[in-house]
Amino acid sequence: MSAKKIGILTGGGDVPGLNGVIKTVVYSGGSIGAEVTGIRRGWEGLTHLNWDDPASVARYVRPLNRENTRTIDRTGGTWLHSSRTNPLKMKKVPEFLSGETFQASENTKKGVTSTVYDMTPRVLKNIEKLGLDYLVAIGGDDTLSYAAHLDKQGVKVICVPKTMDNDVRNTEYCIGFSTAVNRAMDALDRQRATVGSHERVGIFRIFGRDAGYTALYTAYVTNIRCCIPEFKVDRDRLIELVLEDKRNNSSSYSLVLLSEGAEWEGYQVQEYGQADAFGHRKKANIAEVLNEYIQKRGEETIVSDLTYDLRSGAPDFVDRMVANTFGGMAIDIIAKGGKGVMTAINGGKYAAVPIPDPKLGPRAVDVAKMYDTQRYRPSYTGKMDLPVFLTHA
């Protein structure tokens, strides 16, 4: 038997479909005689686990079986809970480890320098103490970046990509993307009634810090203009196009959708709040900024934030299917003795691919093929022979 004990964790933001992966790993793992252990709160579970404290063990370690995972796939979120912990860049060592020495370094992010600690030795000790033969890590670009590091340390890691931004490299699809676009499409279609009733301009913001897939695909299926992080628009031209849409609409309204990381020429992104373990701070609402400029043109507006609601609730059909398939693939890979790979959709087909190189960062929209830089909207032509999700990994 190639695997005796499998650990599984979810990191970063939650998306619908995570519980489907967990359940399938448990159920399919049983078919190869494997025991599955859930690590709660992502990488924090492997940095903060204190074996001398029963409460800590109960908090971070959860044995999984068919009974306690039987119904978890019916809801969104993550049954194992999550955190944005990066063991390579811990700002503070857990108090119970204060007597131990961890490698410290200076980390500079956007001009701010802080001391961080590499907790990898503790992570490796906990993996050994748990007796894990394999670790299944479910996450986005940030979470999987540490999985790539563990792979280089000799840990047998299998990665599963998830993010409503759909920006993990080496795959055309990430769990959570379809549900997010479906929710955004539904919200836009419903709010058309209000925006149209008052003959206003509807300005919507959606997640997408570094990549514009969620905004682009939502705009694609709702046929509206959008702004994405990969291309800086001309603000005045954008406003004129939006107002032109309103003038040409017999119902006298228009809609525009902006990624949270979108910019226009000359725009300075404003961030606020504390940075998380991966160095990310929240971005100011660009929709509110655009709203001010449109109102100066004498137009009435409605601003709506399409963010956290899109990642809540149960997954749709696509995310249920992909989550279950990715979970089963992880067990197939383990059963064959594979390691150091990520489940993916590549060329429209399910595949095991290399774990993305963290240094490359998130996968970006191919602007030349997918975005009309003159009209600030998705491009609908040139799609022949593309995979179903209209993009290559």
Buried (B, 14 or more C-beta within 10 A) or exposed (E): EBBEBBBBBBBBBBBBBBBBBBBBBBBBBBEBEBBBBBBBBBBBBBBBBBEEEEEBEEBBBBEBEEEBBEEBBEBBBBBBBBBBBBBBBBEEBBEBBEEEEBEEEEBEEEEEEEEBBBBBBBBBEBBEEBEBBBBBBBBBBBBBBBBBBBBEEEBBBBBBBBBBBBBBBBBBBBBBBBBBBBBBBEBBEEBBEEBBEEBBBBBBBBBBBBBBBBBBBBBBBBEBBBBBBBBBBBBEBBBEBBBEBBEEEEEEBBBBBBBBBBBBEEBEEEEEEEBBBBBBBBBBBBBEBBBEBBEEEEBEBBBBBBBEEBBBEBBBEBBBBBBBBBBBBBBBBBBEEBBBBBBBBBEEEBBBBBBBEBEEBBBBBEBEBBBBBEEBBBBEEEEEEBBEBBBEB
